[in-house]
Amino acid sequence: MRALIQRVRSASVTVSHPPDADGRRVEEVTGAIGPGLCALIGVTHHDDVAGAVALAAKIWNLRVLDDDDGVMNRSLADRSSAGEAAEVLVVSQFTLYGDTRRGRRPSWLAAAGPEVAEPLVERVGVELGSLGAHVEAGRFRTDMAVALVNDGPVTLLLEV
């Protein structure tokens, strides 16, 4: 499993639904957070529940949030234990397993199909919630637009 983690001032994901009977495209915000982390999650074929649990723990304990001195020394766990909001936006991102080594078009062969990826990405969110995070999420098999204000900028690639 891979997660592209971005420290954010705010983030949201909006899902576009097919046009209604009048031809209007309906959009729905499925998740929005304030300061916290945006986690774009990619799943490959050999990933399992243990990996989802480990990834959630890694995200929860990742010390990339500023302390009182402006040093990246706090985690979501630290925020939660201090009674502060520990917010995470979790969004599936199969393109994290895109292979661009050859040609001009990425290969998606390493990315797990939605039947494998969906329960594992959901499990990451469930695990983060059980640790104390306020979790918001995107929706599988939909056209999603992710908006965020990257704080720092801080962006890290995690793998388990």
Backbone as a printed PyTorch tensor [residue, N CA C, xyz], in Angstrom:
tensor([[[  0.8510,  -1.1790,   0.0000],
         [  0.0000,   0.0000,   0.0000],
         [  0.8880,   1.2300,   0.0000]],

        [[  0.3830,   2.2390,  -0.6690],
         [  1.0550,   3.5260,  -0.6980],
         [  0.0660,   4.5910,  -0.2650]],

        [[  0.6080,   5.6120,   0.3810],
         [ -0.2080,   6.7730,   0.7270],
         [  0.5990,   8.0210,   0.4520]],

        [[  0.0260,   8.9050,  -0.3100],
         [  0.6030,  10.2200,  -0.5010],
         [ -0.0670,  11.1160,   0.5280]],

        [[  0.7260,  11.5760,   1.4980],
         [  0.2110,  12.3480,   2.6200],
         [  0.5460,  13.8100,   2.4010]],

        [[ -0.4570,  14.6560,   2.5130],
         [ -0.2410,  16.0830,   2.4130],
         [ -0.7820,  16.7440,   3.6680]],

        [[  0.0780,  17.5490,   4.2990],
         [ -0.3930,  18.3480,   5.4220],
         [ -1.1910,  19.4930,   4.8300]],

        [[ -2.4210,  19.6800,   5.3130],
         [ -3.3090,  20.6650,   4.7000],
         [ -3.8620,  21.6460,   5.7230]],

        [[ -4.1710,  22.8280,   5.2220],
         [ -4.9230,  23.7980,   6.0140],
         [ -6.4060,  23.4920,   5.9190]],

        [[ -6.7880,  22.9490,   4.7530],
         [ -8.1550,  22.4840,   4.5330],
         [ -8.1480,  21.5810,   3.3110]],

        [[ -9.1340,  20.6990,   3.2170],
         [ -9.2530,  19.8090,   2.0620],
         [-10.6950,  19.3270,   1.9650]],

        [[-11.1000,  19.0440,   0.7210],
         [-12.4440,  18.5070,   0.5090],
         [-12.4430,  17.6430,  -0.7340]],

        [[-13.4380,  16.7760,  -0.8170],
         [-13.6380,  15.9610,  -2.0120],
         [-15.0980,  16.0900,  -2.4190]],

        [[-15.2840,  16.3570,  -3.7110],
         [-16.6130,  16.5390,  -4.2780],
         [-16.8230,  15.4780,  -5.3410]],

        [[-17.9790,  14.8240,  -5.2880],
         [-18.3310,  13.7790,  -6.2450],
         [-19.3190,  14.3600,  -7.2520]],

        [[-19.0620,  14.0950,  -8.5320],
         [-19.9900,  14.5060,  -9.5870],
         [-20.8730,  13.3210,  -9.9510]],

        [[-22.1730,  13.5280,  -9.9250],
         [-23.1350,  12.4960, -10.3030],
         [-23.5250,  12.6970, -11.7680]],

        [[-24.0070,  11.6510, -12.4240],
         [-24.4720,  11.8010, -13.8110],
         [-25.5720,  12.8540, -13.8870]],

        [[-25.7290,  13.4620, -15.0350],
         [-26.7730,  14.4910, -15.1830],
         [-28.1520,  13.9460, -14.8100]],

        [[-28.9570,  14.8140, -14.2000],
         [-30.3280,  14.4210, -13.8470],
         [-31.2260,  14.5250, -15.0820]],

        [[-32.5260,  14.3520, -14.9060],
         [-33.4740,  14.3470, -16.0210],
         [-33.4750,  15.6690, -16.7880]],

        [[-33.1200,  16.7570, -16.1110],
         [-33.0720,  18.0710, -16.7590],
         [-31.6970,  18.3690, -17.3550]],

        [[-30.7950,  17.3990, -17.2800],
         [-29.4570,  17.5860, -17.8460],
         [-28.4830,  18.3070, -16.9350]],

        [[-28.8820,  18.5530, -15.6920],
         [-27.9950,  19.2330, -14.7410],
         [-27.0930,  18.2180, -14.0580]],

        [[-25.8350,  18.5360, -13.9710],
         [-24.8740,  17.6820, -13.2790],
         [-24.9330,  18.0270, -11.7940]],

        [[-25.1300,  17.0450, -10.9600],
         [-25.2610,  17.2520,  -9.5250],
         [-23.9280,  16.9280,  -8.8620]],

        [[-23.4790,  17.8260,  -7.9980],
         [-22.2440,  17.6150,  -7.2610],
         [-22.5460,  17.5270,  -5.7790]],

        [[-21.7770,  16.6850,  -5.0910],
         [-21.9880,  16.4340,  -3.6690],
         [-20.6350,  16.4030,  -2.9640]],

        [[-20.4850,  17.2020,  -1.9320],
         [-19.2740,  17.1510,  -1.1120],
         [-19.4120,  15.9380,  -0.1980]],

        [[-18.5050,  14.9690,  -0.3630],
         [-18.5830,  13.7590,   0.4600],
         [-17.6500,  13.8090,   1.6560]],

        [[-16.7460,  14.7640,   1.6660],
         [-15.8400,  14.8930,   2.7960],
         [-15.1420,  16.2300,   2.7830]],

        [[-14.9570,  16.8130,   3.9610],
         [-14.2430,  18.0820,   4.0870],
         [-13.6160,  18.1560,   5.4650]],

        [[-12.3820,  18.6570,   5.5120],
         [-11.6820,  18.8110,   6.7920],
         [-11.0390,  20.1890,   6.8610]],

        [[-10.7090,  20.5790,   8.0770],
         [ -9.8990,  21.7690,   8.3160],
         [ -8.4430,  21.3450,   8.3740]],

        [[ -7.6520,  21.9540,   9.2390],
         [ -6.2380,  21.5860,   9.3290],
         [ -6.0670,  20.1070,   9.6930]],

        [[ -5.1960,  19.4310,   8.9690],
         [ -4.9510,  18.0140,   9.2210],
         [ -4.1610,  17.4070,   8.0840]],

        [[ -4.5250,  16.1800,   7.7060],
         [ -3.8140,  15.4570,   6.6570],
         [ -4.7860,  14.9760,   5.5870]],

        [[ -4.3590,  15.0880,   4.3420],
         [ -5.0680,  14.4810,   3.2220],
         [ -4.2650,  13.2470,   2.8320]],

        [[ -4.9060,  12.0970,   2.8200],
         [ -4.2400,  10.8320,   2.5270],
         [ -4.8090,  10.2350,   1.2550]],

        [[ -4.0180,  10.2710,   0.1920],
         [ -4.3930,   9.6310,  -1.0650],
         [ -3.8360,   8.2180,  -1.0040]],

        [[ -4.7020,   7.2100,  -1.0670],
         [ -4.3160,   5.8240,  -0.8020],
         [ -4.3340,   4.9990,  -2.0850]],

        [[ -3.2170,   4.3260,  -2.3630],
         [ -3.1140,   3.4100,  -3.4960],
         [ -2.9340,   1.9880,  -3.0040]],

        [[ -3.5640,   1.0460,  -3.6860],
         [ -3.5290,  -0.3670,  -3.2930],
         [ -3.0220,  -1.1820,  -4.4770]],

        [[ -2.1420,  -2.1390,  -4.1960],
         [ -1.6710,  -3.0560,  -5.2290],
         [ -2.1870,  -4.4590,  -4.9110]],

        [[ -1.9040,  -5.3980,  -5.7750],
         [ -2.5130,  -6.7380,  -5.7160],
         [ -2.2020,  -7.5450,  -4.4560]],

        [[ -1.0260,  -7.4010,  -3.8930],
         [ -0.6490,  -8.2230,  -2.7400],
         [ -0.9920,  -7.5740,  -1.3940]],

        [[ -1.6210,  -6.4160,  -1.3900],
         [ -1.9660,  -5.7480,  -0.1330],
         [ -3.0790,  -6.4890,   0.5870]],

        [[ -3.0950,  -6.3180,   1.9200],
         [ -4.0780,  -7.0210,   2.7440],
         [ -4.4970,  -6.1570,   3.9290]],

        [[ -5.3500,  -6.7020,   4.7650],
         [ -5.8760,  -5.9660,   5.9230],
         [ -4.7570,  -5.5560,   6.8690]],

        [[ -3.7810,  -6.4260,   7.0720],
         [ -2.6670,  -6.0860,   7.9560],
         [ -1.9350,  -4.8400,   7.4520]],

        [[ -1.7920,  -4.7310,   6.1410],
         [ -1.1590,  -3.5500,   5.5660],
         [ -1.9920,  -2.2970,   5.7730]],

        [[ -3.3080,  -2.4260,   5.6700],
         [ -4.2030,  -1.2850,   5.8940],
         [ -4.1120,  -0.8090,   7.3380]],

        [[ -4.0550,  -1.7460,   8.2750],
         [ -3.9400,  -1.4070,   9.6980],
         [ -2.5970,  -0.7250,   9.9630]],

        [[ -1.5240,  -1.2610,   9.3760],
         [ -0.1900,  -0.6840,   9.5590],
         [ -0.1110,   0.7150,   8.9500]],

        [[ -0.7180,   0.8960,   7.7850],
         [ -0.6930,   2.2080,   7.1420],
         [ -1.4420,   3.2350,   7.9790]],

        [[ -2.5800,   2.8540,   8.5110],
         [ -3.3440,   3.7690,   9.3650],
         [ -2.5230,   4.1800,  10.5840]],

        [[ -1.8450,   3.2240,  11.2060],
         [ -1.0130,   3.5360,  12.3760],
         [  0.1270,   4.4750,  11.9990]],

        [[  0.6980,   4.2460,  10.8310],
         [  1.7960,   5.1000,  10.3730],
         [  1.3050,   6.5260,  10.1440]],

        [[  0.1490,   6.6710,   9.5100],
         [ -0.4240,   7.9960,   9.2820],
         [ -0.7390,   8.6650,  10.6200]],

        [[ -1.3460,   7.9400,  11.5320],
         [ -1.7510,   8.4610,  12.8430],
         [ -0.5530,   8.9840,  13.6340]],

        [[  0.5720,   8.3030,  13.5320],
         [  1.7470,   8.6480,  14.3410],
         [  2.7960,   9.4690,  13.6000]],

        [[  2.5510,   9.8240,  12.3480],
         [  3.5040,  10.5750,  11.5450],
         [  3.6660,  11.9910,  12.0950]],

        [[  4.8870,  12.3350,  12.4750],
         [  5.1460,  13.6360,  13.1120],
         [  5.4690,  14.6940,  12.0570]],

        [[  4.4260,  15.2260,  11.4440],
         [  4.5910,  16.2530,  10.4090],
         [  3.7780,  17.5110,  10.7120]],

        [[  3.1590,  17.5560,  11.8670],
         [  2.3710,  18.7230,  12.2630],
         [  3.2200,  19.6060,  13.1770]],

        [[  3.0350,  20.9040,  13.0540],
         [  3.8650,  21.8400,  13.8210],
         [  3.5380,  21.8210,  15.3050]],

        [[  4.5910,  21.9520,  16.1150],
         [  4.4080,  22.1540,  17.5470],
         [  4.3110,  23.6580,  17.7930]],

        [[  4.3350,  24.0700,  19.0580],
         [  4.1910,  25.4850,  19.3920],
         [  5.3380,  26.3420,  18.8790]],

        [[  6.4750,  25.7130,  18.5710],
         [  7.6400,  26.4400,  18.0590],
         [  7.7160,  26.4080,  16.5320]],

        [[  6.7010,  25.8520,  15.8830],
         [  6.6930,  25.7960,  14.4310],
         [  7.5650,  24.6860,  13.8540]],

        [[  7.9130,  23.7030,  14.6680],
         [  8.7400,  22.5770,  14.2370],
         [  7.8310,  21.3710,  13.9970]],

        [[  8.0660,  20.6430,  12.9010],
         [  7.2680,  19.4400,  12.6150],
         [  7.6080,  18.3730,  13.6490]],

        [[  6.8600,  18.3790,  14.7270],
         [  7.1770,  17.5200,  15.8580],
         [  5.9370,  16.8680,  16.4590]],

        [[  4.7550,  17.0940,  15.8320],
         [  3.5220,  16.5440,  16.3750],
         [  2.8370,  15.6680,  15.3400]],

        [[  2.0590,  14.7360,  15.8470],
         [  1.2940,  13.8180,  14.9990],
         [ -0.1950,  14.0450,  15.2390]],

        [[ -1.0090,  13.3570,  14.4560],
         [ -2.4490,  13.3730,  14.7300],
         [ -2.7220,  12.8290,  16.1280]],

        [[ -1.9780,  11.8080,  16.5240],
         [ -2.1330,  11.2370,  17.8670],
         [ -1.8720,  12.2910,  18.9350]],

        [[ -0.8340,  13.0990,  18.7230],
         [ -0.5270,  14.1670,  19.6790],
         [ -1.6510,  15.1930,  19.7320]],

        [[ -2.1770,  15.5430,  18.5730],
         [ -3.2890,  16.4940,  18.5340],
         [ -4.4890,  15.9460,  19.3010]],

        [[ -4.8100,  14.6940,  19.0440],
         [ -5.9630,  14.0800,  19.6850],
         [ -5.8020,  14.0400,  21.1970]],

        [[ -4.6180,  13.6430,  21.6580],
         [ -4.3990,  13.5380,  23.1090],
         [ -4.4130,  14.9120,  23.7830]],

        [[ -4.1820,  15.9720,  23.0050],
         [ -4.2410,  17.3300,  23.5440],
         [ -5.6500,  17.9170,  23.4320]],

        [[ -6.6070,  17.1090,  22.9690],
         [ -7.9800,  17.5710,  22.8490],
         [ -8.2390,  18.4040,  21.6020]],

        [[ -7.3050,  18.3780,  20.6550],
         [ -7.4550,  19.1370,  19.4100],
         [ -8.0090,  18.2230,  18.3220]],

        [[ -8.5210,  18.8300,  17.2660],
         [ -9.0470,  18.0580,  16.1400],
         [ -7.9110,  17.3330,  15.4250]],

        [[ -8.1250,  16.0560,  15.1370],
         [ -7.1700,  15.2310,  14.3880],
         [ -7.8990,  14.7710,  13.1350]],

        [[ -7.8680,  15.5930,  12.0930],
         [ -8.6890,  15.3610,  10.9120],
         [ -7.8790,  14.7670,   9.7650]],

        [[ -8.5240,  13.8200,   9.0630],
         [ -7.9060,  13.1790,   7.9020],
         [ -8.9570,  13.0380,   6.8070]],

        [[ -8.5660,  13.4090,   5.5850],
         [ -9.3930,  13.1570,   4.4110],
         [ -8.7550,  11.9950,   3.6740]],

        [[ -9.4860,  10.8810,   3.5520],
         [ -8.9870,   9.6650,   2.9100],
         [ -9.6300,   9.5410,   1.5300]],

        [[ -8.7720,   9.4260,   0.4970],
         [ -9.2590,   9.3400,  -0.8760],
         [ -8.4920,   8.2370,  -1.5980]],

        [[ -9.2090,   7.3480,  -2.2400],
         [ -8.5930,   6.3020,  -3.0450],
         [ -7.8760,   6.9300,  -4.2350]],

        [[ -6.6730,   6.4130,  -4.5490],
         [ -5.8780,   6.9870,  -5.6340],
         [ -5.1010,   5.8780,  -6.3340]],

        [[ -5.7800,   5.1530,  -7.2510],
         [ -5.1300,   4.0300,  -7.9240],
         [ -3.9280,   4.4690,  -8.7430]],

        [[ -3.8740,   5.7420,  -9.1390],
         [ -2.7660,   6.2110,  -9.9780],
         [ -1.4300,   6.2430,  -9.2430]],

        [[ -1.4440,   6.0520,  -7.9160],
         [ -0.1710,   5.9570,  -7.1880],
         [  0.6230,   4.7290,  -7.6280]],

        [[ -0.0400,   3.7800,  -8.2550],
         [  0.6450,   2.5970,  -8.7820],
         [  0.7980,   2.6560, -10.3020]],

        [[  0.7140,   3.8430, -10.8730],
         [  0.9680,   4.0020, -12.2990],
         [  2.4510,   3.8240, -12.5940]],

        [[  2.7650,   3.0810, -13.6330],
         [  4.1510,   2.8390, -14.0450],
         [  4.4330,   3.6820, -15.2810]],

        [[  5.3600,   4.6390, -15.1410],
         [  5.6790,   5.5590, -16.2260],
         [  7.0880,   5.3580, -16.7740]],

        [[  7.6820,   4.2090, -16.4980],
         [  9.0610,   3.9790, -16.9390],
         [  9.1940,   3.8490, -18.4510]],

        [[  8.1500,   3.4300, -19.1200],
         [  8.2270,   3.2230, -20.5700],
         [  7.0930,   3.9660, -21.2590]],

        [[  7.4060,   4.5240, -22.3890],
         [  6.3790,   5.1590, -23.2010],
         [  5.8340,   6.4350, -22.5920]],

        [[  4.7300,   6.8780, -23.1540],
         [  4.1100,   8.1260, -22.7100],
         [  2.8120,   7.9040, -21.9590]],

        [[  2.3160,   6.6870, -21.9810],
         [  1.0590,   6.3880, -21.2880],
         [  1.3500,   5.4920, -20.0860]],

        [[  0.9150,   5.8880, -18.8780],
         [  1.1640,   5.0520, -17.7080],
         [  0.4800,   3.6950, -17.8200]],

        [[  1.1080,   2.6990, -17.2450],
         [  0.5010,   1.3800, -17.1170],
         [ -0.1160,   1.2940, -15.7270]],

        [[ -1.3130,   0.7280, -15.6530],
         [ -2.0120,   0.6030, -14.3690],
         [ -2.0110,  -0.8360, -13.8800]],

        [[ -1.1730,  -1.7010, -14.4510],
         [ -1.1780,  -3.1240, -14.1000],
         [ -0.8960,  -3.3850, -12.6290]],

        [[ -0.1040,  -2.5510, -11.9880],
         [  0.2360,  -2.7740, -10.5770],
         [ -0.8770,  -2.3420,  -9.6240]],

        [[ -1.8230,  -1.5730, -10.1060],
         [ -2.9200,  -1.1100,  -9.2510],
         [ -3.9620,  -2.2070,  -9.0930]],

        [[ -4.3740,  -2.4220,  -7.8570],
         [ -5.4280,  -3.4140,  -7.5930],
         [ -6.7590,  -2.8990,  -8.1240]],

        [[ -7.6160,  -3.8070,  -8.5380],
         [ -8.9540,  -3.4490,  -8.9810],
         [ -9.7940,  -2.9570,  -7.8180]],

        [[-10.9110,  -2.3210,  -8.1220],
         [-11.7450,  -1.7560,  -7.0640],
         [-12.2820,  -2.7900,  -6.0810]],

        [[-12.4880,  -4.0180,  -6.5200],
         [-13.0080,  -5.0410,  -5.6080],
         [-11.9840,  -5.3900,  -4.5200]],

        [[-10.7060,  -5.1930,  -4.7870],
         [ -9.6470,  -5.4120,  -3.7970],
         [ -9.3590,  -4.1190,  -3.0410]],

        [[ -9.2700,  -3.0160,  -3.7750],
         [ -8.8490,  -1.7500,  -3.1860],
         [ -9.8950,  -1.1290,  -2.2600]],

        [[-11.1530,  -1.1710,  -2.6540],
         [-12.1830,  -0.4680,  -1.8820],
         [-12.2370,  -0.8890,  -0.4110]],

        [[-12.3050,  -2.1890,  -0.1020],
         [-12.3720,  -2.5360,   1.3210],
         [-11.0950,  -2.1810,   2.0840]],

        [[ -9.9490,  -2.1770,   1.4050],
         [ -8.7030,  -1.8530,   2.0980],
         [ -8.5860,  -0.3550,   2.3660]],

        [[ -8.9830,   0.4690,   1.4130],
         [ -8.9710,   1.9160,   1.6440],
         [ -9.9710,   2.2630,   2.7370]],

        [[-11.1460,   1.6400,   2.6900],
         [-12.1290,   1.8740,   3.7520],
         [-11.5870,   1.4420,   5.1040]],

        [[-10.8370,   0.3560,   5.1330],
         [-10.2640,  -0.1280,   6.3980],
         [ -9.2650,   0.8690,   6.9650]],

        [[ -8.4760,   1.5160,   6.1010],
         [ -7.5570,   2.5580,   6.5780],
         [ -8.3580,   3.6340,   7.3040]],

        [[ -9.4530,   4.0750,   6.7060],
         [-10.2930,   5.0850,   7.3380],
         [-10.8980,   4.6270,   8.6490]],

        [[-11.3840,   3.3890,   8.6760],
         [-11.9670,   2.8330,   9.9000],
         [-10.9150,   2.7700,  11.0060]],

        [[ -9.7370,   2.3150,  10.6610],
         [ -8.6520,   2.2190,  11.6540],
         [ -8.2750,   3.5940,  12.1840]],

        [[ -8.1500,   4.5810,  11.2910],
         [ -7.8400,   5.9390,  11.7430],
         [ -8.9300,   6.4470,  12.6830]],

        [[-10.1780,   6.1660,  12.3540],
         [-11.2840,   6.5590,  13.2210],
         [-11.2150,   5.8970,  14.5790]],

        [[-10.8580,   4.6110,  14.6000],
         [-10.7730,   3.9020,  15.8780],
         [ -9.6090,   4.4100,  16.7340]],

        [[ -8.6150,   4.9880,  16.0940],
         [ -7.4910,   5.5740,  16.8340],
         [ -7.8410,   6.9440,  17.4070]],

        [[ -8.8830,   7.5790,  16.8640],
         [ -9.3190,   8.8720,  17.3790],
         [ -9.4050,   9.9710,  16.3470]],

        [[ -9.1090,   9.6680,  15.0930],
         [ -9.1670,  10.6850,  14.0440],
         [-10.6100,  10.9560,  13.6410]],

        [[-10.8460,  12.1880,  13.2170],
         [-12.0920,  12.5160,  12.5360],
         [-11.8060,  12.2810,  11.0620]],

        [[-12.4520,  11.2850,  10.4660],
         [-12.1570,  10.8610,   9.0960],
         [-13.2930,  11.2620,   8.1670]],

        [[-12.9210,  11.8850,   7.0720],
         [-13.8330,  12.1690,   5.9700],
         [-13.2760,  11.4160,   4.7750]],

        [[-14.0980,  11.1460,   3.7640],
         [-13.6210,  10.2960,   2.6650],
         [-14.2810,  10.6250,   1.3410]],

        [[-13.6000,  10.1660,   0.2930],
         [-14.1680,  10.2120,  -1.0410],
         [-15.0770,   9.0160,  -1.2380]],

        [[-15.4720,   8.7780,  -2.4730],
         [-16.3630,   7.6610,  -2.7790],
         [-15.8290,   6.9110,  -3.9910]],

        [[-15.7190,   5.6020,  -3.8470],
         [-15.1980,   4.7540,  -4.9120],
         [-16.0630,   4.8060,  -6.1570]],

        [[-15.4200,   4.5780,  -7.2800],
         [-16.0610,   4.4620,  -8.5880],
         [-16.9090,   5.6800,  -8.9420]],

        [[-16.4290,   6.8520,  -8.5430],
         [-17.1070,   8.0940,  -8.9060],
         [-16.0740,   9.0660,  -9.4510]],

        [[-16.5560,  10.0890, -10.0880],
         [-15.7140,  11.1720, -10.5730],
         [-15.5300,  12.1320,  -9.4020]],

        [[-14.3250,  12.1700,  -8.8430],
         [-14.0640,  12.9850,  -7.6600],
         [-13.1760,  14.1700,  -8.0020]],

        [[-13.4210,  15.2840,  -7.3470],
         [-12.5570,  16.4610,  -7.4170],
         [-12.0600,  16.7290,  -6.0040]],

        [[-10.7430,  16.6700,  -5.8230],
         [-10.1450,  16.9270,  -4.5160],
         [ -9.5850,  18.3460,  -4.5280]],

        [[ -9.9900,  19.1290,  -3.5520],
         [ -9.4710,  20.4850,  -3.3940],
         [ -8.7430,  20.5500,  -2.0640]],

        [[ -7.5720,  21.1690,  -2.0720],
         [ -6.8480,  21.2860,  -0.8140],
         [ -5.9270,  22.4890,  -0.8310]],

        [[ -5.6170,  22.9420,   0.3620],
         [ -4.6020,  23.9630,   0.5520],
         [ -3.4810,  23.2700,   1.3100]],

        [[ -2.3870,  22.9810,   0.5820],
         [ -1.2490,  22.2800,   1.1620],
         [ -0.5500,  23.2310,   2.1250]],

        [[ -0.2660,  22.7640,   3.3160],
         [  0.3480,  23.5690,   4.3680],
         [  1.8280,  23.2530,   4.4320]],

        [[  2.6500,  24.1960,   4.1010],
         [  4.0970,  24.0040,   4.1910],
         [  4.8370,  24.4320,   2.9410]],

        [[  4.7470,  23.7640,   1.8570],
         [  4.0290,  22.5040,   1.6160],
         [  4.7680,  21.3110,   2.2300]],

        [[  3.9720,  20.3950,   2.7440],
         [  4.4930,  19.1230,   3.2670],
         [  3.7730,  17.9990,   2.5350]],

        [[  4.5350,  17.2030,   1.8070],
         [  3.9980,  16.0610,   1.0620],
         [  4.9680,  14.8920,   1.1910]],

        [[  4.4650,  13.7420,   1.6420],
         [  5.3000,  12.5640,   1.8520],
         [  4.6510,  11.3350,   1.2450]],

        [[  5.4810,  10.4250,   0.7330],
         [  5.0040,   9.1520,   0.2230],
         [  5.3220,   8.0800,   1.2500]],

        [[  4.2800,   7.3990,   1.7360],
         [  4.4430,   6.3160,   2.6990],
         [  4.1940,   4.9930,   1.9920]],

        [[  4.9270,   3.9620,   2.3770],
         [  4.6700,   2.6130,   1.8550],
         [  4.7490,   1.6200,   3.0080]],

        [[  3.8510,   0.6550,   2.9760],
         [  3.9010,  -0.4290,   3.9670],
         [  3.8650,  -1.7400,   3.2300]]])
